[in-house]
Amino acid sequence: MLQNIKPLILKKNYLKRKLNKTATYRAIVIGTSSGGLYALKQLLPALPKDFPCPLIIVQHMSPHSDNYMSKMLNEISQIKVKEADEKEAILPGVAYIAPPDYHLMVEPDETLSLSVDNKVNYSRPSIDVLFETAAETYHRQLIGIVLTGANADGAAGLLSIKKAGGYTIVQEPEDADSPAMPTAAIQMSKPNSILTLKEIIKALLRPGFVMPPR
Amino acid sequence: MMTPQATATENIELELLLQAMYLQYGYDFREYSRAHIKRRVLYRLSQSGFHSISELQDKILHDPVFFEALLRDLSINVTEMFRNPDFYKSIRKQVIPLLKTYPFLKIWHAGCSTGEEVYSFAIMLKEEGLYERSQIYATDFNPDVIQIAKAGVYPIRHIKEYTSNYQQAGGTCSFSEYYRASNNSVIFDQDLKKQIVFAAHNLVSDGVFAEINMIICRNVLIYFNRDLQNRVLNLFNESLVNGGYIGLGSKETIQFSPIASKYKTIDSKEKLFKKKVE
């Protein structure tokens, strides 16, 4: 199945395509589950302190976990990493992680909200819930990224981002610790780019994509 | 493709729907967080066969039964017995000893949903020897969930998890003493209901009804905007006796609210606050 989809993706040309447009991105949402902590440990510390976008992240975790993950990621990153609080204003250069056992949503006024609504895709927090609400607020000024994970959460949300005109990236299944989540996202949303984690980091740092042009 | 214009139109339709529901039925969701309300309304829309929120509004205005279905969608009924056991543990350790100094106690569960946490609290009070001198008010805006709470009958499939929560919460007996199993349900001991009053109360529109020693309101404020949060906290403040307690959900706080200076934090992780004696 993957082989059928891959040739459709303009992997090499994705930046050229974007540079020709004038879309500036105002937010990045990331969804991941199994293997996600390792991936985030690579990705977040690679970003400079003045990274021009906020990152809003759902990492599936046990409802009983504490905020160790955001604390640890904050310690090793130049950008600020924190557990998301309700009613918090979304600011550039900050990574917000969904708290365990809460859905994380983006409000139309660009603040964050939380809910203990039913699980979606057996998950709370659910990537779909974050992605769908973020797409409603940021439309084409949003980048959605699905990283490693073991279920199908995030696929429908990534499709919403694509439908709203946002830019969608999925980690190459072969590069992912758990390929199921990237595979599901690729099949459902036919993302703009399928990249390795290293390439995703490179893209986020390249001038003229998210970073300002040189 | 979902354009910004389409979203803007949909958001206008949503505002009008909330206004219509308020004017027609008196339920006021206008100060709830929009992302949550919109997800719920769009879910109802997807189930309904209508094509827009405006069409849904027409139906809601003219069909009270349909409105009730939406009302059920809009209330959050995700709860469990001894949810977040550490919360109860902390109450046992830091609040109960002080509650024991009162001859009579009033406890208010605001937004009690289907009642699991009310029975949990009742069990804890019983084990601490406080139940007989307590009056528990369990309120919610949704009359359906109050009926479920009153019945005290829950699906048996959760009982293993509840038992484990009970033990982690510092339970001193065997959890099975408090219920009997029947078919696929567990029926909680009738005795636990003796001191509980179940009633409809809407935090958005209703006022103070008693002098309360402890208010438990968990994962309700997160759905409200700041103004409404502050008004509800003010209602809590007016309801509480000096030295009374508030217990909130793990991501809720009274810090940053106008009543913050009147309270001291008893447990910052479990979100327990005590009203200062003036």
Interface residues (C-beta under 8 A of the other chain):
Chain A: D85 E86 K87 P99 Y102 M105 V106 E107 P108 S113 L114 S115 V116 D117 N118 V129 E132 T133 A135 E136 H139 S160 K163 A164 G165
Chain B: M1 M2 T3 P4 T7 N11 S33 R34 A35 H36 K38 R39 I76 V78 N219 I222 Y223 N225 R226 G249 S250 K251 E252
